[in-house]
Amino acid sequence: MKKAFSNYFNNRADRRELQELREALLDTQIDDEEIVSSMCSIEDNHPLVEFPEHISKARMKKAIASQIDRDYATNNLPNIDSRSSSVVYLAAAVVALLMVGSIAVYYSLQPSNVSTGSIAENWKTIKTERGQLRTVGLPDGSRVKLSVESSLKYATDFMSTKKREVYLTGEAFFEVERMPKRPFVVHAKGVQTQVLGTSFNVKALGGGSRLEVAVKSGKVKVSSERDKDQFYLEPNQMVTWSDVRKEKMPVDALVTFGWIDGTLLFEREPLSKVLDRLSTWYDVDFLIKGDFGDEPYSGVHRKESLETLLTGLCFAGNLTYQKQGRQIVLRRK
């Protein structure tokens, strides 16, 4: 550990060493005293650098890992010939990071005292509106496809924590980069879905407690954040989860994953639910004229325009439609 710290602070660490050091810092099995000892060796050899005793060991580990993330992502190690200057530069970078983040720190490059208060944790939120799909790249290389009217939130220090955690409202398909020592966790409606590296869909729509998790590849654990209920899912398995019922079942791939490729599938869906889905998918509003029952509708629509889909819907239901801007008026024939 001391050698790794020395290489980093003396500007001799390559990308592989940076990654190894970062993983070691986030590994809870490593004794914190080893970190302290390594930091002391830096202080002993470089009197301009001071890491005071009152800084939490865990916070110091997290701060250095955060700075390494930035160096690793940008390959932006300081190009300074002076060994002493390089150490001071990197120490200052770590300190600056601490002051911006949620960690408070005291440091000195000259004899002085600087104190900071606690700063609130920062979050990044990605949202989609009605009629909008969006693919998001996360800092770890994972990819998320957000469905319509959905949002994904994660901390700005996403790459500096023990777990890669995101918070979902709506529906999204995840393709997660494998990191055995850093699980990926999706929080939605009081349920967490944990994986190491896999692809899966999470559907948490509306205001109720119902949630669906379906696995396309890999393996996931779905568990309650309030009690001990949990399920393990493998490819082509899913769980439907609510306050009143939790059930594991096979996946109908087209029904569950079809939206990712722009496919809408309805299997004897009540007309009211079909129209709700079309409203969010195409960003339109429906106005029903006359007495409508809630007849079931079935159909598969692959990347169809709204007009093409409405033509099929009206033919099956003996309806007519009129488009007035973003409003669709439906009538019985």
C-alpha positions as CSV (number, residue, x, y, z in Angstrom):
1,M,0.0,0.0,0.0
2,K,2.8,2.4,0.9
3,K,4.5,1.8,-2.5
4,A,1.2,2.5,-4.3
5,F,0.7,5.7,-2.4
6,S,4.2,6.8,-3.1
7,N,3.9,6.1,-6.8
8,Y,0.7,8.0,-7.0
9,F,1.8,11.1,-5.0
10,N,5.2,11.1,-6.8
11,N,3.5,11.1,-10.3
12,R,4.8,7.6,-11.2
13,A,1.5,5.6,-11.2
14,D,0.2,4.3,-14.5
15,R,-3.5,3.7,-15.3
16,R,-3.3,0.1,-14.0
17,E,-1.8,1.2,-10.7
18,L,-4.4,3.9,-10.4
19,Q,-7.2,1.4,-10.8
20,E,-5.6,-1.0,-8.3
21,L,-5.0,1.7,-5.7
22,R,-8.6,3.0,-6.1
23,E,-10.1,-0.5,-5.6
24,A,-7.9,-1.0,-2.6
25,L,-9.1,2.3,-1.1
26,L,-12.7,1.2,-1.5
27,D,-12.1,-2.4,-0.2
28,T,-13.6,-2.6,3.3
29,Q,-11.3,-5.6,4.0
30,I,-8.2,-3.4,4.1
31,D,-7.3,-2.1,7.5
32,D,-7.8,1.7,7.8
33,E,-4.6,1.8,9.9
34,E,-2.7,0.8,6.7
35,I,-4.1,3.9,5.0
36,V,-3.1,6.1,7.9
37,S,0.4,4.6,7.9
38,S,0.7,5.3,4.2
39,M,-0.4,8.9,4.6
40,C,2.0,9.4,7.4
41,S,4.9,8.3,5.1
42,I,3.9,11.0,2.7
43,E,3.8,13.6,5.5
44,D,7.1,12.5,6.9
45,N,8.9,12.9,3.6
46,H,7.1,16.1,2.5
47,P,6.7,18.7,5.3
48,L,4.6,21.0,3.1
49,V,1.8,18.4,3.1
50,E,-0.3,17.9,6.2
51,F,-3.3,15.5,6.6
52,P,-4.5,16.3,10.1
53,E,-5.5,13.6,12.6
54,H,-9.1,14.7,13.0
55,I,-10.0,13.7,9.5
56,S,-12.0,10.5,9.4
57,K,-10.0,7.5,7.9
58,A,-13.0,6.4,5.9
59,R,-13.5,9.9,4.5
60,M,-9.8,10.2,3.6
61,K,-10.0,6.9,1.7
62,K,-13.1,8.1,-0.2
63,A,-11.5,11.5,-1.0
64,I,-8.3,10.0,-2.5
65,A,-10.4,7.5,-4.5
66,S,-12.5,10.3,-5.9
67,Q,-9.3,12.2,-7.0
68,I,-8.0,9.0,-8.6
69,D,-11.3,8.6,-10.5
70,R,-10.7,11.9,-12.1
71,D,-7.1,11.1,-12.9
72,Y,-8.0,7.7,-14.2
73,A,-10.8,9.0,-16.4
74,T,-8.8,11.9,-17.9
75,N,-5.3,10.6,-17.6
76,N,-4.6,14.0,-16.2
77,L,-1.7,13.4,-13.8
78,P,0.4,16.5,-13.2
79,N,3.3,16.9,-15.5
80,I,5.7,18.3,-13.0
81,D,9.4,17.5,-12.9
82,S,9.9,18.4,-9.3
83,R,9.2,15.4,-7.0
84,S,8.2,17.7,-4.1
85,S,6.0,19.9,-6.2
86,S,4.2,16.9,-7.7
87,V,3.4,15.6,-4.2
88,V,2.0,19.0,-3.1
89,Y,0.0,19.3,-6.3
90,L,-1.8,16.0,-5.8
91,A,-2.3,16.6,-2.1
92,A,-3.9,19.9,-2.9
93,A,-6.1,18.3,-5.5
94,V,-7.4,15.8,-2.9
95,V,-8.0,18.6,-0.5
96,A,-9.8,20.7,-3.0
97,L,-12.0,17.7,-3.8
98,L,-12.9,17.3,-0.2
99,M,-13.9,20.9,0.2
100,V,-16.2,20.8,-2.8
101,G,-17.8,17.4,-1.8
102,S,-19.6,16.4,1.4
103,I,-16.4,15.9,3.4
104,A,-14.8,18.6,5.5
105,V,-11.0,18.8,5.8
106,Y,-8.2,20.8,7.3
107,Y,-4.9,21.1,5.4
108,S,-1.9,23.3,5.1
109,L,0.5,24.0,2.3
110,Q,1.9,26.8,4.5
111,P,1.4,27.2,8.2
112,S,-2.3,28.1,8.5
113,N,-5.7,26.9,9.6
114,V,-8.6,26.4,7.3
115,S,-11.9,24.8,8.4
116,T,-15.0,24.0,6.4
117,G,-18.6,23.0,7.3
118,S,-20.5,20.1,5.9
119,I,-21.8,20.6,2.3
120,A,-24.9,18.7,1.1
121,E,-24.4,15.7,-1.2
122,N,-24.8,16.5,-4.9
123,W,-27.0,14.6,-7.3
124,K,-27.3,14.3,-11.1
125,T,-30.8,13.6,-12.4
126,I,-31.8,12.6,-16.0
127,K,-35.4,12.8,-17.0
128,T,-37.5,12.0,-20.0
129,E,-40.8,13.6,-20.9
130,R,-43.9,12.1,-22.7
131,G,-42.9,10.9,-26.1
132,Q,-39.2,10.8,-25.3
133,L,-36.8,7.9,-24.9
134,R,-33.2,8.5,-23.8
135,T,-30.0,6.4,-23.5
136,V,-27.7,7.4,-20.7
137,G,-24.0,6.5,-20.2
138,L,-23.1,6.3,-16.5
139,P,-19.6,7.1,-15.2
140,D,-18.7,3.4,-14.8
141,G,-19.5,2.6,-18.4
142,S,-22.9,1.1,-17.7
143,R,-25.7,2.2,-20.1
144,V,-29.3,2.9,-19.2
145,K,-32.3,3.3,-21.6
146,L,-35.0,5.4,-20.0
147,S,-38.5,4.9,-21.1
148,V,-41.1,7.8,-21.4
149,E,-41.8,9.9,-18.3
150,S,-39.0,8.4,-16.3
151,S,-36.2,9.7,-14.2
152,L,-32.8,8.4,-13.0
153,K,-30.8,9.9,-10.2
154,Y,-27.3,9.2,-8.9
155,A,-24.7,10.9,-6.7
156,T,-22.0,13.0,-8.4
157,D,-19.5,10.9,-6.5
158,F,-21.0,7.7,-8.0
159,M,-17.5,6.3,-8.8
160,S,-16.1,6.9,-5.3
161,T,-18.5,4.8,-3.2
162,K,-18.6,1.1,-2.2
163,K,-21.8,0.5,-4.2
164,R,-22.9,2.0,-7.5
165,E,-26.3,3.2,-6.6
166,V,-29.1,4.8,-8.7
167,Y,-32.7,5.8,-8.0
168,L,-35.4,5.2,-10.6
169,T,-38.9,6.5,-11.2
170,G,-40.7,5.0,-14.2
171,E,-39.1,2.4,-16.4
172,A,-35.6,1.7,-17.6
173,F,-33.4,-1.0,-19.1
174,F,-29.9,-1.4,-17.6
175,E,-26.8,-2.8,-19.2
176,V,-24.3,-2.9,-16.2
177,E,-20.6,-3.0,-16.5
178,R,-19.2,-5.9,-14.4
179,M,-17.3,-4.8,-11.3
180,P,-17.1,-7.7,-8.8
181,K,-16.1,-5.5,-5.9
182,R,-18.6,-2.8,-6.5
183,P,-22.2,-4.0,-6.8
184,F,-24.7,-2.0,-8.9
185,V,-28.0,-1.2,-7.0
186,V,-31.2,0.2,-8.4
187,H,-33.6,1.7,-5.8
188,A,-37.3,2.0,-6.8
189,K,-40.5,2.0,-4.7
190,G,-38.8,0.7,-1.5
191,V,-37.2,-2.2,-3.4
192,Q,-33.6,-2.6,-4.4
193,T,-32.2,-4.6,-7.3
194,Q,-28.6,-5.5,-6.9
195,V,-26.3,-6.9,-9.6
196,L,-22.6,-7.2,-10.5
197,G,-22.8,-7.1,-14.3
198,T,-25.9,-7.9,-16.2
199,S,-28.8,-6.5,-18.3
200,F,-32.3,-6.2,-16.8
201,N,-35.5,-4.1,-16.9
202,V,-37.1,-2.3,-13.9
203,K,-40.6,-1.0,-14.2
204,A,-41.9,1.2,-11.4
205,L,-44.8,3.2,-12.9
206,G,-47.6,5.2,-11.3
207,G,-48.3,6.0,-7.7
208,G,-49.0,2.4,-6.4
209,S,-46.5,-0.1,-4.9
210,R,-46.4,-2.4,-8.0
211,L,-42.9,-3.0,-9.4
212,E,-41.5,-5.4,-12.0
213,V,-37.9,-6.6,-12.4
214,A,-37.0,-8.8,-15.4
215,V,-33.6,-10.2,-16.3
216,K,-32.3,-10.5,-19.8
217,S,-28.7,-11.7,-18.9
218,G,-26.7,-12.3,-15.8
219,K,-28.2,-12.6,-12.3
220,V,-29.8,-10.1,-9.9
221,K,-31.1,-10.0,-6.3
222,V,-34.3,-8.2,-5.7
223,S,-35.0,-7.3,-2.0
224,S,-37.2,-5.1,0.1
225,E,-35.7,-2.1,1.8
226,R,-38.2,-2.5,4.7
227,D,-38.2,-6.3,5.4
228,K,-36.4,-9.6,4.6
229,D,-38.3,-10.4,1.4
230,Q,-36.0,-11.2,-1.5
231,F,-35.8,-13.1,-4.8
232,Y,-32.9,-14.2,-7.0
233,L,-33.5,-13.9,-10.7
234,E,-31.7,-15.5,-13.7
235,P,-32.1,-14.8,-17.4
236,N,-35.7,-14.9,-18.6
237,Q,-37.1,-14.7,-15.1
238,M,-39.0,-11.8,-13.6
239,V,-40.7,-10.8,-10.3
240,T,-43.8,-8.7,-9.9
241,W,-43.7,-6.9,-6.5
242,S,-46.4,-5.1,-4.6
243,D,-47.5,-4.6,-1.0
244,V,-50.1,-7.4,-1.3
245,R,-48.3,-9.9,-3.5
246,K,-44.8,-10.9,-4.7
247,E,-44.5,-13.5,-7.5
248,K,-41.7,-14.9,-9.6
249,M,-42.5,-16.0,-13.1
250,P,-41.0,-16.5,-16.6
251,V,-40.5,-13.5,-18.8
252,D,-42.4,-12.8,-22.0
253,A,-39.5,-11.1,-23.8
254,L,-41.5,-9.2,-26.3
255,V,-43.9,-7.8,-23.7
256,T,-41.2,-6.9,-21.3
257,F,-38.2,-5.8,-23.4
258,G,-40.0,-4.9,-26.6
259,W,-40.2,-1.1,-25.8
260,I,-36.4,-0.9,-25.9
261,D,-36.5,-1.4,-29.7
262,G,-39.6,0.7,-30.1
263,T,-42.2,-2.2,-30.0
264,L,-45.5,-1.7,-28.3
265,L,-47.4,-5.0,-27.5
266,F,-50.9,-5.2,-26.1
267,E,-52.5,-8.5,-25.1
268,R,-56.1,-8.1,-24.3
269,E,-55.4,-4.7,-22.6
270,P,-58.4,-2.6,-21.6
271,L,-58.8,0.3,-24.0
272,S,-58.3,2.8,-21.2
273,K,-54.9,1.4,-20.4
274,V,-54.0,1.3,-24.1
275,L,-54.8,5.0,-24.5
276,D,-52.8,5.8,-21.3
277,R,-49.8,4.1,-22.8
278,L,-50.2,5.8,-26.2
279,S,-50.5,9.2,-24.4
280,T,-47.1,8.9,-22.8
281,W,-45.4,7.1,-25.8
282,Y,-46.5,9.6,-28.4
283,D,-47.1,12.7,-26.2
284,V,-50.7,13.2,-27.1
285,D,-54.0,13.5,-25.2
286,F,-57.1,11.5,-26.0
287,L,-60.7,12.8,-25.9
288,I,-63.4,10.2,-26.1
289,K,-66.8,11.2,-27.6
290,G,-69.8,9.1,-26.9
291,D,-70.3,6.0,-24.8
292,F,-67.2,3.7,-24.7
293,G,-66.8,0.4,-23.0
294,D,-63.4,-0.7,-21.9
295,E,-63.1,-3.5,-24.5
296,P,-59.8,-5.4,-24.6
297,Y,-57.4,-4.7,-27.4
298,S,-54.5,-6.8,-28.7
299,G,-51.9,-5.8,-31.2
300,V,-48.1,-5.6,-31.9
301,H,-46.8,-2.3,-33.2
302,R,-43.1,-2.1,-34.2
303,K,-41.8,1.5,-34.5
304,E,-45.0,2.6,-36.1
305,S,-46.1,6.2,-36.5
306,L,-49.0,7.4,-34.4
307,E,-51.3,7.6,-37.5
308,T,-50.5,4.0,-38.5
309,L,-51.2,2.7,-35.0
310,L,-54.4,4.6,-34.7
311,T,-55.6,3.2,-38.0
312,G,-55.1,-0.3,-36.7
313,L,-56.7,0.5,-33.3
314,C,-59.8,2.1,-34.9
315,F,-60.2,-0.8,-37.3
316,A,-60.1,-3.4,-34.5
317,G,-62.5,-1.3,-32.3
318,N,-64.8,0.0,-34.9
319,L,-63.8,3.6,-34.1
320,T,-62.8,6.7,-36.0
321,Y,-60.3,9.3,-34.9
322,Q,-59.6,12.9,-35.7
323,K,-56.2,14.6,-34.8
324,Q,-56.4,18.2,-33.6
325,G,-52.8,19.2,-32.8
326,R,-51.7,17.1,-29.9
327,Q,-55.3,16.0,-29.1
328,I,-56.8,12.8,-30.6
329,V,-60.6,12.7,-30.7
330,L,-62.1,9.1,-30.7
331,R,-65.7,8.3,-31.7
332,R,-67.7,5.2,-32.4
333,K,-68.5,4.6,-36.0
